[in-house]
Amino acid sequence: MCFISFYVFDVEYPKECQSTWEFIQKVFFKLSQRKGKSVTSPGVRSLGTFIEKPDSS
């Protein structure tokens, strides 16, 4: 519920937890970057890729 409030009201994520909220936005909800916001951080991108990668075993 808290994440959706940030996204719906187009409020900046607090700096202290920006990567966490960005990760939730991109990986769990598959939502694109909001207008005028910075690009996805490299850490969030690589962790998302790792989690979404199918298991090859």
C-alpha positions in Angstrom: 0.0 0.0 0.0 2.8 2.4 0.9 4.6 1.8 -2.5 1.4 2.4 -4.5 0.9 5.7 -2.6 4.4 6.9 -3.7 3.7 5.9 -7.3 0.1 7.1 -7.6 0.9 10.5 -6.1 4.2 10.8 -8.0 6.1 11.5 -4.8 9.9 11.1 -4.7 11.1 8.1 -2.8 13.1 8.9 0.3 16.9 8.9 -0.4 17.5 6.4 2.4 15.4 3.7 0.8 15.2 4.8 -2.9 16.9 1.7 -4.2 14.4 -0.6 -2.3 11.3 1.2 -3.6 12.8 1.3 -7.1 13.5 -2.4 -7.0 9.8 -3.1 -5.9 8.6 -0.8 -8.7 10.7 -2.5 -11.4 10.9 -6.1 -10.4 7.6 -6.9 -8.6 5.2 -4.5 -10.2 6.9 -4.2 -13.7 6.2 -0.5 -13.7 8.2 1.8 -16.0 10.2 4.8 -14.8 8.1 7.8 -14.0 8.2 11.0 -16.0 11.2 13.2 -15.2 12.8 10.7 -12.8 16.3 9.4 -13.0 17.3 6.2 -14.7 17.3 2.9 -13.0 20.3 2.4 -10.8 22.8 -0.3 -11.9 22.4 -2.3 -8.7 18.6 -2.5 -9.1 19.0 -3.5 -12.8 21.5 -6.3 -12.1 19.6 -7.7 -9.1 16.4 -7.7 -11.1 18.1 -9.5 -14.0 19.5 -12.1 -11.5 16.1 -12.7 -9.9 14.2 -12.9 -13.2 16.8 -15.2 -14.9 15.4 -18.7 -15.2 17.2 -21.5 -13.4 19.3 -23.4 -15.9 19.7 -26.6 -13.8 
